[in-house]
């Protein structure tokens, strides 16, 4: 079902579906939704597999013990980008980003 990119809707769906025997969840694309979903799912030890959530904070196994991802986290991507540019001989770079939680964390990780 469509969680409308809203963490509260995703959590409500996880709680509802757990009552009806759903034992694993796939999604969400957005880290802001996956984090709360994974917290709710972990109460019943239900796994969550995200195909697009990249926030490095989601790598904390103590906080998100049942979360797995099919993508690299932002810290790995940011580090790889910077190393690649240095390898090309670039020494002066600028990072353009959206001023939200994702963008600020990406810059911090870079």
Secondary structure, 3 states (H helix, E strand, C coil): CCCCCCHHHHHHHHHHHHHCCCCEEECCCCHHHHHHHHHHHHCCCCEEEECCCCCHHHHCCCCCCCEEECCCCHHHHHHHHHHHHHHCCCCCCCCCCCCCHHHHHHHHHC
